[in-house]
């Protein structure tokens, strides 16, 4: 699939009308459809099609930006002039080295599936019906969730020779079971995503959510303290996401707020831990270039446990003390969060979750984390809650559900002490930009639980 010619023509004409030194035009066309269900019935079905054009104008070392979703020629020219006017009134940024030029990539492309792009409300409704029916037939009181299918078209062009476009699809399904509505208990969760809707095993999602909900009744309190944890892939993916937020960006390193500072070339976690960002990996989906049109490179962030590298956009590469180039990880600019790893993966190991449980004398099985916040980014300390299924393990068996727990944990210490890594990796959507994380399960000792809840 390619971007329609009419959009290419619009962008070319707009570049011809630029009056400042440089300009960048970013066009994003989103076709998103979403079916939400609650109380075991579909309660919302929406579809949205929107095309936005964002312009970055560069006047020397001054940068301005403006955005519109009106695509007639006059509106686009007005948007360009606003960006130029804003640039005129900005302060100069001596660290800004200009827009990136055209670069050769690795030849990859974003994954696209026509069936996913054309998926109908009726098709989504039929799948939701089967999920709800599965819950009802297993005496689950309520089923909740959402089923989204979308097609995204991204085009980036600038006055330095970049002119790229790509199209990708995505399908994402979530399901929550509430087994006992009246007593507000029995919560279970599952989700799946892929560029190809046919790859989503929706009945597996339903079965997992229902099973977790039914096994999460009459939760009990346990003593706080350090426990061995068996973290399912969904819990691990959130820790990887916060690793990205707290330390995998060149901006965080340059601003001295990353746990990677002063540690490059040193072993910071277990040697079996390999974390990298690669939009073109077989177990990942993503655009082959970033929001500046720079090809995305594979970045081995932690290699064999060693702090190896971080991701760059053109701005942070230009202001780095060493001679750096963008790795293709710019967010839509301007952005105080750019760059960011949006396609993180962690290598798997050789254990299953069942094997992790069997080899645990006493510990806790965690479905996922929620309401997480960084406590101390430089020390990689994160806090958050377990959710939708937390169980006590004793003598290699899951024996009872426990009330949700708050953890406060140094992530580097956790990944340094890992005992087992799961052999199966699962990909999950971050829900923005778009971004994805592919993670295995992990067994980690001495995980610190500092608080509890009433549910």
C-alpha positions as CSV (number, residue, x, y, z in Angstrom):
1,X,0.0,0.0,0.0
2,X,1.2,3.5,-0.8
3,X,0.1,7.0,0.1
4,X,-2.4,8.3,-2.5
5,X,-0.9,10.5,-5.1
6,X,-3.1,13.5,-4.2
7,X,-1.3,13.8,-0.9
8,X,2.1,13.6,-2.5
9,X,1.1,16.4,-4.9
10,X,-0.1,18.5,-1.9
11,X,3.2,18.1,-0.1
12,X,5.3,18.8,-3.2
13,X,3.3,22.0,-3.9
14,X,3.6,23.1,-0.4
15,X,7.4,22.7,-0.3
16,X,7.7,24.9,-3.4
17,X,6.1,27.8,-1.4
18,X,8.5,27.7,1.5
19,X,10.1,31.2,2.2
20,X,12.4,30.3,5.1
21,X,15.7,28.4,5.0
22,X,14.2,25.0,5.6
23,X,10.9,23.3,6.1
24,X,9.5,19.9,7.1
25,X,6.0,18.6,6.2
26,X,4.5,15.7,8.1
27,X,1.2,14.2,6.8
28,X,-0.5,11.6,8.9
29,X,-3.7,9.9,7.7
30,X,-5.5,7.8,10.3
31,X,-8.4,5.5,9.7
32,X,-9.4,4.1,13.0
33,X,-12.4,1.9,14.0
34,X,-13.2,0.9,17.6
35,X,-15.8,-1.3,19.2
36,X,-16.0,-1.1,23.0
37,X,-18.0,-3.5,25.1
38,X,-19.1,-3.1,28.8
39,X,-21.5,-5.0,31.0
40,X,-21.3,-7.8,28.5
41,X,-22.8,-5.7,25.6
42,X,-21.4,-3.4,22.9
43,X,-21.9,0.1,24.1
44,X,-19.8,2.1,21.6
45,X,-18.9,1.6,18.0
46,X,-17.0,4.5,16.3
47,X,-15.0,5.2,13.2
48,X,-12.7,8.2,12.6
49,X,-10.9,9.3,9.6
50,X,-8.6,12.2,10.0
51,X,-5.6,13.7,8.0
52,X,-3.4,16.2,9.7
53,X,-0.5,18.2,8.2
54,X,2.2,19.5,10.5
55,X,4.8,21.9,9.3
56,X,8.1,22.8,10.9
57,X,9.7,26.0,9.6
58,X,13.4,26.8,10.1
59,X,14.7,30.3,10.0
60,X,18.4,30.1,10.7
61,X,18.5,28.5,14.1
62,X,14.9,29.5,14.9
63,X,12.1,26.9,14.6
64,X,8.4,27.3,14.5
65,X,5.6,24.8,13.9
66,X,1.9,24.7,13.0
67,X,-0.7,22.0,12.3
68,X,-3.9,21.8,10.3
69,X,-6.4,19.2,9.2
70,X,-7.8,21.4,6.4
71,X,-6.3,20.2,3.2
72,X,-7.4,22.8,0.7
73,X,-4.5,24.8,-0.8
74,X,-5.3,28.1,1.0
75,X,-5.5,26.4,4.5
76,X,-2.2,24.6,3.9
77,X,-0.4,27.8,2.8
78,X,-1.9,29.6,5.8
79,X,-0.5,26.8,8.0
80,X,3.0,27.2,6.4
81,X,2.9,31.0,6.9
82,X,2.0,30.5,10.6
83,X,4.9,28.2,11.1
84,X,7.2,30.6,9.4
85,X,5.9,33.5,11.5
86,X,6.3,31.6,14.7
87,X,9.9,30.7,13.7
88,X,10.6,34.4,13.1
89,X,9.6,35.2,16.7
90,X,11.5,32.4,18.4
91,X,14.8,32.6,20.1
92,X,17.8,31.1,18.3
93,X,18.8,27.6,19.5
94,X,22.6,27.4,19.0
95,X,22.4,23.6,19.4
96,X,20.0,23.1,16.5
97,X,22.0,21.9,13.4
98,X,19.2,21.9,10.9
99,X,16.8,19.3,9.4
100,X,18.2,15.9,8.4
101,X,19.0,15.1,4.8
102,X,18.0,12.0,2.9
103,X,19.6,8.8,4.0
104,X,19.5,5.2,2.8
105,X,17.6,2.8,5.0
106,X,17.7,-1.0,5.3
107,X,15.0,-1.6,2.7
108,X,12.3,-2.7,5.1
109,X,8.7,-1.6,5.1
110,X,5.8,-1.3,7.5
111,X,3.5,-4.4,7.7
112,X,0.1,-4.0,6.1
113,X,-2.9,-6.2,5.8
114,X,-5.8,-5.3,3.6
115,X,-8.3,-7.3,5.6
116,X,-7.4,-5.5,8.7
117,X,-7.7,-2.1,7.0
118,X,-11.1,-3.0,5.7
119,X,-12.4,-4.9,8.8
120,X,-16.1,-4.0,9.4
121,X,-18.1,-3.2,12.5
122,X,-20.1,-6.4,11.9
123,X,-16.9,-8.5,11.9
124,X,-15.7,-6.9,15.2
125,X,-19.1,-7.3,16.7
126,X,-19.2,-11.0,15.9
127,X,-15.9,-11.5,17.7
128,X,-17.0,-9.5,20.7
129,X,-20.2,-11.6,20.8
130,X,-18.2,-14.8,21.1
131,X,-16.0,-13.3,23.8
132,X,-19.1,-12.2,25.8
133,X,-20.8,-15.6,25.2
134,X,-17.7,-17.4,26.5
135,X,-17.8,-15.4,29.7
136,X,-21.5,-16.0,30.2
137,X,-21.2,-19.8,29.6
138,X,-18.5,-19.9,32.3
139,X,-20.6,-17.9,34.9
140,X,-18.7,-14.7,34.6
141,X,-21.0,-11.8,35.4
142,X,-19.5,-9.1,33.1
143,X,-17.1,-8.8,30.2
144,X,-15.4,-5.5,29.2
145,X,-12.9,-4.6,26.6
146,X,-12.2,-3.0,23.3
147,X,-11.4,-4.1,19.8
148,X,-9.6,-1.6,17.5
149,X,-8.6,-1.9,13.9
150,X,-6.7,0.8,12.1
151,X,-4.7,1.9,9.0
152,X,-2.1,4.6,9.4
153,X,-0.5,6.5,6.5
154,X,2.6,8.5,7.3
155,X,4.4,10.9,4.9
156,X,7.5,12.9,5.7
157,X,9.1,15.4,3.3
158,X,11.5,18.3,3.8
159,X,13.5,20.8,1.9
160,X,16.7,18.8,2.4
161,X,15.6,16.0,0.1
162,X,13.6,13.7,2.3
163,X,10.4,12.4,0.8
164,X,9.1,9.2,2.3
165,X,5.7,7.5,2.9
166,X,4.6,4.3,4.5
167,X,1.3,2.6,5.4
168,X,0.7,0.1,8.2
169,X,-2.2,-1.6,9.9
170,X,-2.8,-2.6,13.4
171,X,-5.4,-4.6,15.3
172,X,-5.6,-4.6,19.1
173,X,-8.0,-6.6,21.3
174,X,-8.4,-6.3,25.1
175,X,-10.7,-8.2,27.4
176,X,-11.5,-7.9,31.1
177,X,-13.6,-10.4,33.0
178,X,-15.4,-9.6,36.2
179,X,-16.5,-12.9,37.7
180,X,-18.5,-11.5,40.7
181,X,-20.0,-8.1,39.9
182,X,-22.0,-7.8,43.1
183,X,-19.0,-8.3,45.3
184,X,-16.6,-6.4,43.1
185,X,-14.1,-9.3,42.7
186,X,-12.8,-11.8,40.2
187,X,-10.9,-9.5,37.8
188,X,-9.0,-11.0,34.9
189,X,-7.3,-9.4,31.9
190,X,-5.9,-10.4,28.6
191,X,-4.9,-8.7,25.4
192,X,-3.3,-9.2,22.0
193,X,-2.2,-7.2,19.0
194,X,-0.9,-7.7,15.5
195,X,-0.8,-5.9,12.2
196,X,-2.9,-8.8,10.9
197,X,-6.3,-9.2,12.5
198,X,-6.3,-12.9,11.6
199,X,-3.2,-13.4,13.8
200,X,-5.2,-12.4,16.9
201,X,-6.5,-15.5,18.7
202,X,-9.6,-13.8,20.2
203,X,-10.8,-17.0,21.9
204,X,-7.5,-17.3,23.7
205,X,-7.9,-13.7,24.8
206,X,-11.4,-14.6,26.1
207,X,-10.3,-17.8,27.8
208,X,-7.3,-16.2,29.5
209,X,-9.4,-13.3,30.9
210,X,-12.2,-15.6,32.1
211,X,-9.8,-18.1,33.7
212,X,-7.9,-15.4,35.5
213,X,-11.2,-13.8,36.7
214,X,-12.6,-17.1,38.0
215,X,-9.3,-17.9,39.8
216,X,-9.1,-14.4,41.4
217,X,-12.0,-14.7,43.8
218,X,-11.8,-14.1,47.6
219,X,-8.4,-12.5,47.6
220,X,-6.4,-12.6,50.8
221,X,-3.8,-10.3,52.3
222,X,-0.2,-11.3,52.6
223,X,2.8,-9.8,54.5
224,X,4.7,-7.1,52.7
225,X,8.3,-7.5,51.9
226,X,10.6,-9.1,49.3
227,X,9.3,-12.0,47.2
228,X,10.3,-14.0,44.2
229,X,8.0,-13.0,41.4
230,X,7.0,-14.7,38.2
231,X,6.1,-11.9,35.9
232,X,4.0,-12.6,32.8
233,X,5.0,-10.9,29.6
234,X,2.4,-8.1,30.1
235,X,4.1,-7.1,33.4
236,X,7.6,-7.2,31.8
237,X,6.5,-5.1,28.9
238,X,5.5,-2.3,31.3
239,X,8.9,-2.4,33.0
240,X,10.6,-2.2,29.6
241,X,8.4,0.8,28.7
242,X,9.5,2.7,31.8
243,X,13.1,1.7,31.1
244,X,12.6,3.6,27.8
245,X,11.0,6.6,29.5
246,X,13.7,6.8,32.2
247,X,16.9,6.1,30.4
248,X,17.0,4.8,26.9
249,X,16.9,8.2,25.2
250,X,19.9,10.3,24.3
251,X,18.1,13.3,25.6
252,X,17.8,11.8,29.1
253,X,21.5,11.0,29.0
254,X,22.5,14.5,27.8
255,X,20.4,16.0,30.5
256,X,22.0,13.8,33.2
257,X,18.7,12.1,34.2
258,X,19.3,8.6,32.8
259,X,20.4,5.5,34.8
260,X,22.7,4.9,31.8
261,X,24.8,7.9,32.6
262,X,28.4,7.0,33.4
263,X,27.7,3.3,32.8
264,X,28.3,2.8,29.1
265,X,30.5,-0.2,28.5
266,X,29.7,-1.6,32.0
267,X,27.6,-4.6,32.9
268,X,24.5,-3.2,34.5
269,X,22.2,-6.2,34.4
270,X,22.4,-10.0,34.0
271,X,24.4,-11.0,31.0
272,X,21.3,-12.9,29.6
273,X,19.4,-9.6,29.3
274,X,19.4,-8.2,25.8
275,X,17.2,-5.2,25.1
276,X,17.1,-3.5,21.7
277,X,14.9,-1.3,19.5
278,X,14.2,-2.5,16.0
279,X,11.0,-1.6,14.0
280,X,12.0,-4.2,11.3
281,X,12.3,-7.2,13.6
282,X,10.2,-10.2,12.7
283,X,8.4,-9.9,16.1
284,X,7.7,-6.2,15.8
285,X,5.6,-3.8,13.7
286,X,6.3,-0.2,12.9
287,X,7.1,2.4,10.3
288,X,10.6,2.0,8.7
289,X,11.5,5.6,9.3
290,X,10.8,8.1,12.1
291,X,8.8,11.3,12.2
292,X,11.7,13.2,10.6
293,X,12.0,10.7,7.7
294,X,15.2,9.2,9.0
295,X,15.5,5.4,8.5
296,X,15.1,3.5,11.8
297,X,18.2,1.7,12.9
298,X,18.4,-1.3,15.2
299,X,19.9,0.0,18.4
300,X,21.3,-2.6,20.9
301,X,20.6,-0.7,24.0
302,X,21.6,-3.3,26.6
303,X,23.8,-6.0,25.0
304,X,24.6,-9.1,27.1
305,X,23.9,-7.1,30.2
306,X,26.1,-4.2,29.2
307,X,25.0,-0.6,28.8
308,X,25.7,-0.2,25.1
309,X,23.8,2.6,23.4
310,X,20.7,4.9,23.4
311,X,18.4,6.2,20.7
312,X,18.9,9.5,18.9
313,X,16.9,12.0,16.8
314,X,18.6,14.6,14.6
315,X,18.6,17.3,17.3
316,X,20.2,15.2,20.1
317,X,22.7,13.7,17.6
318,X,23.6,17.3,16.6
319,X,24.2,18.4,20.2
320,X,26.1,15.3,21.4
321,X,29.7,15.9,22.4
322,X,30.7,12.9,20.3
323,X,30.1,12.6,16.5
324,X,26.6,11.0,16.4
325,X,23.9,10.5,13.8
326,X,20.2,10.1,14.3
327,X,19.2,6.5,14.8
328,X,15.7,7.2,13.4
329,X,13.9,7.6,16.7
330,X,12.4,11.1,16.5
331,X,8.9,11.7,17.7
332,X,6.6,14.3,16.0
333,X,8.7,17.4,16.4
334,X,8.9,19.7,18.3
335,X,8.8,17.4,21.3
336,X,10.4,17.6,24.7
337,X,10.2,13.8,24.9
338,X,12.0,13.0,21.6
339,X,13.8,10.7,20.9
340,X,12.1,7.6,22.2
341,X,12.3,3.9,21.5
342,X,9.0,2.9,20.1
343,X,9.8,-0.6,19.0
344,X,11.5,-2.2,22.1
345,X,12.2,-5.9,22.3
346,X,13.8,-8.1,24.8
347,X,15.4,-11.4,23.9
348,X,13.7,-14.5,25.3
349,X,15.3,-17.4,27.3
350,X,14.5,-21.0,27.6
351,X,11.8,-21.3,30.3
352,X,8.0,-21.4,30.3
353,X,5.8,-19.7,32.9
354,X,4.8,-23.1,34.2
355,X,8.4,-24.1,34.7
356,X,9.1,-20.8,36.5
357,X,6.2,-21.5,38.9
358,X,7.3,-25.1,39.5
359,X,10.8,-23.9,40.4
360,X,9.5,-21.4,43.0
361,X,9.4,-22.3,46.6
362,X,7.5,-19.2,47.6
363,X,6.6,-16.3,45.4
364,X,4.0,-14.3,43.6
365,X,2.6,-14.7,40.1
366,X,1.8,-11.3,38.5
367,X,-0.5,-10.8,35.5
368,X,0.3,-7.1,34.9
369,X,1.2,-3.8,36.5
370,X,-0.8,-0.6,36.5
371,X,-0.6,3.0,37.8
372,X,3.2,3.0,37.6
373,X,5.3,6.1,38.1
374,X,9.1,6.7,38.2
375,X,10.3,7.4,41.7
376,X,14.0,8.1,40.9
377,X,14.9,7.8,37.2
378,X,18.6,8.1,37.7
379,X,18.4,5.1,40.1
380,X,15.8,3.3,37.9
381,X,13.3,3.1,40.8
382,X,9.7,2.5,39.7
383,X,6.5,2.1,41.8
384,X,3.2,0.7,40.8
385,X,0.4,-1.8,41.5
386,X,-0.3,-5.3,40.5
387,X,-3.7,-5.8,38.8
388,X,-6.2,-8.3,37.3
389,X,-4.7,-11.4,38.8
390,X,-2.0,-11.8,41.5
391,X,-1.4,-15.2,43.2
392,X,0.7,-16.6,45.9
393,X,3.0,-19.5,44.9
394,X,4.2,-22.1,47.4
395,X,6.2,-25.3,46.8
396,X,5.9,-24.9,43.0
397,X,2.1,-24.4,42.9
398,X,-0.2,-21.5,42.6
399,X,-2.2,-21.8,45.9
400,X,-4.4,-18.7,46.3
401,X,-5.2,-15.2,44.9
402,X,-3.9,-12.2,46.9
403,X,-5.0,-8.6,47.2
404,X,-3.2,-6.3,44.8
405,X,0.2,-5.1,46.0
406,X,2.2,-1.9,45.5
407,X,5.8,-2.5,44.5
408,X,8.7,-0.1,44.8
409,X,11.6,-1.5,42.9
410,X,15.0,-0.7,41.4
411,X,14.6,-2.1,37.9
412,X,18.3,-2.5,37.2
413,X,18.6,-4.6,40.4
414,X,15.6,-6.6,39.3
415,X,17.0,-7.3,35.8
416,X,20.5,-8.0,37.3
417,X,19.1,-10.7,39.6
418,X,16.8,-12.4,37.1
419,X,16.7,-16.2,37.5
420,X,14.7,-17.3,34.5
421,X,13.6,-15.7,31.2
422,X,10.6,-16.9,29.2
423,X,11.1,-18.5,25.8
424,X,7.9,-17.1,24.4
425,X,7.7,-13.4,23.5
426,X,4.5,-11.4,23.1
427,X,4.0,-8.1,21.5
428,X,1.8,-5.4,23.1
429,X,0.7,-2.0,21.9
430,X,1.7,1.1,23.8
431,X,-1.3,2.9,22.5
432,X,0.4,6.0,21.1
433,X,2.6,7.2,18.2
434,X,2.2,4.1,17.4
435,X,4.6,2.1,19.6
436,X,5.0,-1.5,20.6
437,X,7.0,-3.7,23.0
438,X,7.8,-7.3,22.7
439,X,8.6,-9.0,26.0
440,X,9.1,-12.5,27.6
441,X,8.1,-13.6,31.0
442,X,10.7,-13.3,33.8
443,X,11.3,-14.9,37.2
444,X,13.0,-12.4,39.6
445,X,13.9,-12.8,43.3
446,X,13.8,-10.2,46.0
447,X,11.1,-8.1,44.3
448,X,10.1,-5.4,46.9
449,X,6.4,-5.0,47.8
450,X,5.8,-2.0,49.9
451,X,2.0,-1.6,50.2
452,X,-1.3,-3.4,49.7
453,X,-4.9,-2.6,48.6
454,X,-8.3,-3.6,49.7
455,X,-9.1,-5.4,46.4
